């Protein structure tokens, strides 16, 4: 950017930047309108509060310990109050690295130039599950006209954005008109509990979390059943600020990619995060989610 300017103009720009307090190191790191800043102290890692606090601590504690050992960096876990809180903190620069859903990622990319880092192997073909109580279960979502439905959060990819997109595009269902009430539980765990307790008649949640609860025995097919699943889409991604230096991004990426199911400690981390490996991420992988987010007015420009 600066290097391509005429020499005289380049000198004036550099002097002006020095006058603003930007260091010589940062001037050399200037690229595409963003200044790469070497991490100092602790990297703040934001994760979406899509489950309760204990579950989040269990999922990410061992992973962050691995990243610290592999990169010699320090990390501080930030869960936030809700999805909007984590997104806003990332956009403002309060968070350095974040585990975002597809919808929050495309918004963070539009608003702050978020850089995708890695994604799980299970995120390429992610689905949302429609769950209902087993007793008196209908045959399809259309059997629940006039009933109560629960979503997760209005910025949840698997708990709202993509299910809403498919309901409107494929089934021609507008939830507010079709269901008796539309409620937001705040987490996938809450949505599942609301269905189980009878607070709502049907709920939509992250299919991985639903399956994990069946596998652990927290959910029983005697009480709750999966009515249907959405078509697949790309979902979660680890992302970093565009100002993070390239060499730090490579250290972080390599730390994720070295996790292997062949290593017992690594396997425990991978299982806790519901995958068997991490893969390099490309922004274009979330083009389908971007289309859904744009259709719902979450991004600028025409749907």
KAWOTA-V534423 format. One record per residue. N is the residue number from 1. RES is the residue in three letters. PHI is phi in degrees with one decimal (NA if undefined). OMEGA is omega as a letter, one per 30 degrees, with the letter a starting at -180 (999 if undefined). Layout:
# KAWOTA-V534423
n=N res=RES phi=PHI omega=OMEGA
n=N res=RES phi=PHI omega=OMEGA
This chain:
# KAWOTA-V534423
n=1 res=UNK phi=NA omega=l
n=2 res=UNK phi=-67.8 omega=a
n=3 res=UNK phi=-61.4 omega=a
n=4 res=UNK phi=-84.7 omega=a
n=5 res=UNK phi=-80.1 omega=l
n=6 res=UNK phi=-57.7 omega=a
n=7 res=UNK phi=-56.8 omega=a
n=8 res=UNK phi=-63.3 omega=l
n=9 res=UNK phi=-66.3 omega=a
n=10 res=UNK phi=-61.2 omega=l
n=11 res=UNK phi=-63.9 omega=l
n=12 res=UNK phi=-63.0 omega=l
n=13 res=UNK phi=-63.9 omega=a
n=14 res=UNK phi=-63.1 omega=l
n=15 res=UNK phi=-63.4 omega=l
n=16 res=UNK phi=-65.1 omega=l
n=17 res=UNK phi=-66.7 omega=l
n=18 res=UNK phi=-62.3 omega=l
n=19 res=UNK phi=-63.2 omega=l
n=20 res=UNK phi=-83.3 omega=l
n=21 res=UNK phi=94.9 omega=l
n=22 res=UNK phi=-81.3 omega=a
n=23 res=UNK phi=-72.7 omega=l
n=24 res=UNK phi=-60.9 omega=l
n=25 res=UNK phi=-60.6 omega=a
n=26 res=UNK phi=-67.6 omega=l
n=27 res=UNK phi=-64.0 omega=l
n=28 res=UNK phi=-68.1 omega=a
n=29 res=UNK phi=-89.5 omega=a
n=30 res=UNK phi=-63.6 omega=a
n=31 res=UNK phi=-154.1 omega=l
n=32 res=UNK phi=47.5 omega=l
n=33 res=UNK phi=81.6 omega=a
n=34 res=UNK phi=-121.3 omega=l
n=35 res=UNK phi=-99.9 omega=l
n=36 res=UNK phi=-70.6 omega=a
n=37 res=UNK phi=-118.5 omega=l
n=38 res=UNK phi=-63.5 omega=l
n=39 res=UNK phi=-59.6 omega=l
n=40 res=UNK phi=-124.2 omega=l
n=41 res=UNK phi=75.0 omega=a
n=42 res=UNK phi=-108.1 omega=l
n=43 res=UNK phi=-81.2 omega=a
n=44 res=UNK phi=-87.5 omega=a
n=45 res=UNK phi=-111.1 omega=l
n=46 res=UNK phi=-96.6 omega=l
n=47 res=UNK phi=-128.7 omega=l
n=48 res=UNK phi=-64.6 omega=l
n=49 res=UNK phi=-80.1 omega=a
n=50 res=UNK phi=-86.6 omega=l
n=51 res=UNK phi=-137.2 omega=l
n=52 res=UNK phi=-73.2 omega=a
n=53 res=UNK phi=-60.8 omega=l
n=54 res=UNK phi=-63.4 omega=l
n=55 res=UNK phi=-64.9 omega=l
n=56 res=UNK phi=-65.8 omega=l
n=57 res=UNK phi=-61.7 omega=a
n=58 res=UNK phi=-67.5 omega=a
n=59 res=UNK phi=-66.7 omega=a
n=60 res=UNK phi=-100.8 omega=a
n=61 res=UNK phi=-58.2 omega=a
n=62 res=UNK phi=-67.9 omega=l
n=63 res=UNK phi=-63.9 omega=a
n=64 res=UNK phi=-66.6 omega=l
n=65 res=UNK phi=-62.4 omega=l
n=66 res=UNK phi=-63.7 omega=a
n=67 res=UNK phi=-61.5 omega=l
n=68 res=UNK phi=-62.4 omega=a
n=69 res=UNK phi=-65.4 omega=a
n=70 res=UNK phi=-84.3 omega=a
n=71 res=UNK phi=-111.2 omega=a
n=72 res=UNK phi=64.4 omega=l
n=73 res=UNK phi=-102.7 omega=l
n=74 res=UNK phi=-110.6 omega=a
n=75 res=UNK phi=-130.0 omega=l
n=76 res=UNK phi=-127.2 omega=a
n=77 res=UNK phi=-80.1 omega=l
n=78 res=UNK phi=-123.1 omega=a
n=79 res=UNK phi=-99.3 omega=l
n=80 res=UNK phi=76.7 omega=a
n=81 res=UNK phi=-80.5 omega=a
n=82 res=UNK phi=-161.3 omega=a
n=83 res=UNK phi=-63.0 omega=a
n=84 res=UNK phi=-61.5 omega=l
n=85 res=UNK phi=-61.4 omega=l
n=86 res=UNK phi=-64.5 omega=l
n=87 res=UNK phi=-61.7 omega=a
n=88 res=UNK phi=-64.5 omega=l
n=89 res=UNK phi=-65.7 omega=l
n=90 res=UNK phi=-67.5 omega=a
n=91 res=UNK phi=-61.2 omega=a
n=92 res=UNK phi=-77.7 omega=a
n=93 res=UNK phi=89.7 omega=l
n=94 res=UNK phi=-70.0 omega=l
n=95 res=UNK phi=-114.7 omega=a
n=96 res=UNK phi=-90.0 omega=a
n=97 res=UNK phi=-145.5 omega=a
n=98 res=UNK phi=-145.2 omega=l
n=99 res=UNK phi=-99.5 omega=a
n=100 res=UNK phi=-115.3 omega=l
n=101 res=UNK phi=-77.3 omega=a
n=102 res=UNK phi=-56.0 omega=a
n=103 res=UNK phi=-67.7 omega=l
n=104 res=UNK phi=-70.3 omega=l
n=105 res=UNK phi=-64.2 omega=a
n=106 res=UNK phi=-64.9 omega=l
n=107 res=UNK phi=-71.8 omega=l
n=108 res=UNK phi=-64.6 omega=l
n=109 res=UNK phi=-68.9 omega=l
n=110 res=UNK phi=-67.7 omega=a
n=111 res=UNK phi=-85.3 omega=a
n=112 res=UNK phi=-138.9 omega=l
n=113 res=UNK phi=68.6 omega=a
n=114 res=UNK phi=-52.1 omega=l
n=115 res=UNK phi=-101.7 omega=l
n=116 res=UNK phi=-70.4 omega=a
n=117 res=UNK phi=-108.0 omega=l
n=118 res=UNK phi=-142.8 omega=l
n=119 res=UNK phi=-136.3 omega=l
n=120 res=UNK phi=-78.0 omega=l
n=121 res=UNK phi=-62.7 omega=a
n=122 res=UNK phi=-82.6 omega=a
n=123 res=UNK phi=-87.7 omega=a
n=124 res=UNK phi=-66.5 omega=a
n=125 res=UNK phi=-130.4 omega=a
n=126 res=UNK phi=-84.3 omega=l
n=127 res=UNK phi=-138.6 omega=l
n=128 res=UNK phi=-110.8 omega=a
n=129 res=UNK phi=-109.3 omega=l
n=130 res=UNK phi=-88.1 omega=a
n=131 res=UNK phi=-117.1 omega=a
n=132 res=UNK phi=-142.4 omega=l
n=133 res=UNK phi=-70.9 omega=a
n=134 res=UNK phi=-63.3 omega=l
n=135 res=UNK phi=-66.8 omega=l
n=136 res=UNK phi=74.4 omega=a
n=137 res=UNK phi=-62.9 omega=l
n=138 res=UNK phi=-79.4 omega=a
n=139 res=UNK phi=-93.6 omega=a
n=140 res=UNK phi=-155.9 omega=a
n=141 res=UNK phi=-59.3 omega=a
n=142 res=UNK phi=-65.0 omega=l
n=143 res=UNK phi=-76.0 omega=a
n=144 res=UNK phi=-106.6 omega=l
n=145 res=UNK phi=-61.3 omega=a
n=146 res=UNK phi=79.3 omega=l
n=147 res=UNK phi=-102.0 omega=a
n=148 res=UNK phi=-96.8 omega=l
n=149 res=UNK phi=-121.3 omega=l
n=150 res=UNK phi=-121.0 omega=l
n=151 res=UNK phi=-107.7 omega=a
n=152 res=UNK phi=-87.6 omega=a
n=153 res=UNK phi=-131.0 omega=a
n=154 res=UNK phi=-65.1 omega=l
n=155 res=UNK phi=-107.9 omega=l
n=156 res=UNK phi=-77.8 omega=a
n=157 res=UNK phi=-63.6 omega=a
n=158 res=UNK phi=-83.5 omega=a
n=159 res=UNK phi=-97.5 omega=l
n=160 res=UNK phi=-160.7 omega=a
n=161 res=UNK phi=-56.4 omega=a
n=162 res=UNK phi=-74.5 omega=l
n=163 res=UNK phi=-59.2 omega=l
n=164 res=UNK phi=-61.9 omega=l
n=165 res=UNK phi=-58.4 omega=a
n=166 res=UNK phi=-70.6 omega=l
n=167 res=UNK phi=-60.3 omega=a
n=168 res=UNK phi=-75.9 omega=a
n=169 res=UNK phi=-76.5 omega=a
n=170 res=UNK phi=-92.3 omega=a
n=171 res=UNK phi=-100.2 omega=a
n=172 res=UNK phi=56.9 omega=l
n=173 res=UNK phi=-107.7 omega=l
n=174 res=UNK phi=-99.4 omega=a
n=175 res=UNK phi=-51.6 omega=a
n=176 res=UNK phi=-61.7 omega=l
n=177 res=UNK phi=-92.8 omega=a
n=178 res=UNK phi=-84.0 omega=a
n=179 res=UNK phi=-95.6 omega=l
n=180 res=UNK phi=-67.3 omega=l
n=181 res=UNK phi=-152.2 omega=l
n=182 res=UNK phi=-120.2 omega=a
n=183 res=UNK phi=-122.6 omega=l
n=184 res=UNK phi=-119.7 omega=a
n=185 res=UNK phi=-85.0 omega=a
n=186 res=UNK phi=99.3 omega=l
n=187 res=UNK phi=-146.0 omega=l
n=188 res=UNK phi=-64.7 omega=l
n=189 res=UNK phi=-58.3 omega=a
n=190 res=UNK phi=-64.1 omega=l
n=191 res=UNK phi=-57.9 omega=l
n=192 res=UNK phi=-61.7 omega=a
n=193 res=UNK phi=-66.1 omega=l
n=194 res=UNK phi=-63.5 omega=l
n=195 res=UNK phi=-68.7 omega=a
n=196 res=UNK phi=-59.0 omega=a
n=197 res=UNK phi=-82.7 omega=a
n=198 res=UNK phi=90.3 omega=l
n=199 res=UNK phi=-62.2 omega=l
n=200 res=UNK phi=-128.2 omega=a
n=201 res=UNK phi=-92.4 omega=a
n=202 res=UNK phi=-148.6 omega=l
n=203 res=UNK phi=-139.1 omega=l
n=204 res=UNK phi=-122.6 omega=a
n=205 res=UNK phi=-143.3 omega=l
n=206 res=UNK phi=-52.7 omega=a
n=207 res=UNK phi=-63.4 omega=l
n=208 res=UNK phi=-64.4 omega=a
n=209 res=UNK phi=-66.5 omega=l
n=210 res=UNK phi=-59.4 omega=a
n=211 res=UNK phi=-63.6 omega=l
n=212 res=UNK phi=-61.7 omega=l
n=213 res=UNK phi=-71.7 omega=l
n=214 res=UNK phi=-66.1 omega=a
n=215 res=UNK phi=-63.5 omega=a
n=216 res=UNK phi=-83.7 omega=a
n=217 res=UNK phi=90.2 omega=l
n=218 res=UNK phi=-66.2 omega=l
n=219 res=UNK phi=-116.5 omega=l
n=220 res=UNK phi=-122.8 omega=l
n=221 res=UNK phi=-63.0 omega=l
n=222 res=UNK phi=-69.0 omega=a
n=223 res=UNK phi=-110.5 omega=a
n=224 res=UNK phi=-132.4 omega=l
n=225 res=UNK phi=-134.0 omega=l
n=226 res=UNK phi=-86.4 omega=a
n=227 res=UNK phi=-75.4 omega=a
n=228 res=UNK phi=-166.6 omega=l
n=229 res=UNK phi=-127.1 omega=l
n=230 res=UNK phi=-74.4 omega=l
n=231 res=UNK phi=-61.3 omega=a
n=232 res=UNK phi=-74.8 omega=l
n=233 res=UNK phi=-157.7 omega=l
n=234 res=UNK phi=-82.1 omega=a
n=235 res=UNK phi=-125.5 omega=a
n=236 res=UNK phi=-61.1 omega=l
n=237 res=UNK phi=-154.7 omega=l
n=238 res=UNK phi=-81.0 omega=a
n=239 res=UNK phi=-134.7 omega=a
n=240 res=UNK phi=-132.1 omega=l
n=241 res=UNK phi=-66.0 omega=a
n=242 res=UNK phi=-67.8 omega=l
n=243 res=UNK phi=-85.4 omega=a
n=244 res=UNK phi=-71.5 omega=a
n=245 res=UNK phi=-58.5 omega=a
n=246 res=UNK phi=-58.0 omega=a
n=247 res=UNK phi=-68.6 omega=l
n=248 res=UNK phi=-72.1 omega=l
n=249 res=UNK phi=-58.7 omega=l
n=250 res=UNK phi=-66.5 omega=l
n=251 res=UNK phi=-63.1 omega=l
n=252 res=UNK phi=-65.4 omega=a
n=253 res=UNK phi=-58.5 omega=a
n=254 res=UNK phi=-62.8 omega=l
n=255 res=UNK phi=-64.3 omega=l
n=256 res=UNK phi=-71.3 omega=a
n=257 res=UNK phi=-68.3 omega=a
n=258 res=UNK phi=-78.6 omega=l
n=259 res=UNK phi=-63.7 omega=a
n=260 res=UNK phi=-136.1 omega=l
n=261 res=UNK phi=-66.7 omega=l
n=262 res=UNK phi=-75.9 omega=l
n=263 res=UNK phi=-103.2 omega=a
n=264 res=UNK phi=-54.7 omega=l
n=265 res=UNK phi=-67.1 omega=l
n=266 res=UNK phi=-63.9 omega=a
n=267 res=UNK phi=-59.8 omega=l
n=268 res=UNK phi=-64.5 omega=l
n=269 res=UNK phi=-65.7 omega=a
n=270 res=UNK phi=-64.3 omega=l
n=271 res=UNK phi=-63.9 omega=l
n=272 res=UNK phi=-62.8 omega=l
n=273 res=UNK phi=-101.6 omega=l
n=274 res=UNK phi=57.3 omega=l
n=275 res=UNK phi=-156.6 omega=l
n=276 res=UNK phi=-115.0 omega=l
n=277 res=UNK phi=-167.9 omega=l
n=278 res=UNK phi=-110.0 omega=a
n=279 res=UNK phi=-127.8 omega=l
n=280 res=UNK phi=-59.7 omega=a
n=281 res=UNK phi=-108.6 omega=l
n=282 res=UNK phi=-123.7 omega=a
n=283 res=UNK phi=-55.9 omega=a
n=284 res=UNK phi=-66.0 omega=l
n=285 res=UNK phi=-63.5 omega=a
n=286 res=UNK phi=-104.7 omega=a
n=287 res=UNK phi=-64.9 omega=l
n=288 res=UNK phi=-68.3 omega=l
n=289 res=UNK phi=-65.9 omega=l
n=290 res=UNK phi=-60.0 omega=l
n=291 res=UNK phi=-61.6 omega=l
n=292 res=UNK phi=-65.8 omega=l
n=293 res=UNK phi=-64.3 omega=l
n=294 res=UNK phi=-68.7 omega=l
n=295 res=UNK phi=-63.4 omega=a
n=296 res=UNK phi=-97.3 omega=l
n=297 res=UNK phi=76.4 omega=a
n=298 res=UNK phi=-87.4 omega=l
n=299 res=UNK phi=-127.5 omega=l
n=300 res=UNK phi=-72.7 omega=l
n=301 res=UNK phi=86.7 omega=a
n=302 res=UNK phi=-75.1 omega=l
n=303 res=UNK phi=-59.1 omega=999
